Amino acid sequence: MTRNSTLRNAKGWIVGSAFTLLTVAPAMAQEASKKKSALDSYLLDGGPLTIFIVAVGLLSLISLTVFNFMNLTKAKFGPDDLKGALLEHMTSCRVRSAIELSASHPSYLGRMMAYSLPNIDATHPEDLGRDHVEDAIADFSINETRKQMTFINLLSLVAQAAPMLGLFGTVFGMIAAFGTLADNASADPSALAGSISVALLTTMWGLVVAILSLFAYFFFKNRFNSLVADCHGTAENLINASIQTVNADAHLARIPEGIAV
């Protein structure tokens, strides 16, 4: 094969490829323009109600999740440094010092002990007025739980409201679809697709927001209960430490000679 024939073949291939590209490219571009993006298919086609569910529902979920993550921490409930310092004071029966330390600490445990420790009664050395202290702890917990659970319960509200909004969108879309059929019994299916799409997309996003909110609600509720239980356990240990210190001699007196303590 000569050099000229090779050049002619190459030129023919280039011309043919260019012609094919010019012929097929517009069709491919037109076909691509017909395909919807994921944003259009799963959000914008759902109409204003779907956008409202996504915007308000997901923003509320994200905001409440971030807030609860920042609020429900061990540092804000029962920090280890405060536990150690209080245990040292209570073991030495320095109740006033323990009250002052608790009052100066903004944590849940600090406020709880500052509220309950003044109920210790030294005139009852056998239990130091334990019942009154525990009643004060219970009163504090009831009042504090009502405040702390407010932002956790809002997650439950989002979980309940989101599917209701989705159901409203479903009904709205089906009403529009049947209205189209009522006006034209032989309506093109594509005319019904828009209304049915609204119905399904609002339902889908309502369920997505509701499921995520439900998981977040139970997660933070269990986290809060765990942190509160840890604080109550610490309070119990603090009271027991003082009672054991006060009654140490009486406890040893009940042990017969020769039995190891």
PyMOL commands that set and color helices and strands:
alter all, ss='L'
color gray80, all
select helices_A, chain A and resi 3-34+38-42+44-71+74-77+80-91+95-103+108-119+130-183+189-246+248-253
alter helices_A, ss='H'
color red, helices_A
deselect
rebuild
show_as cartoon
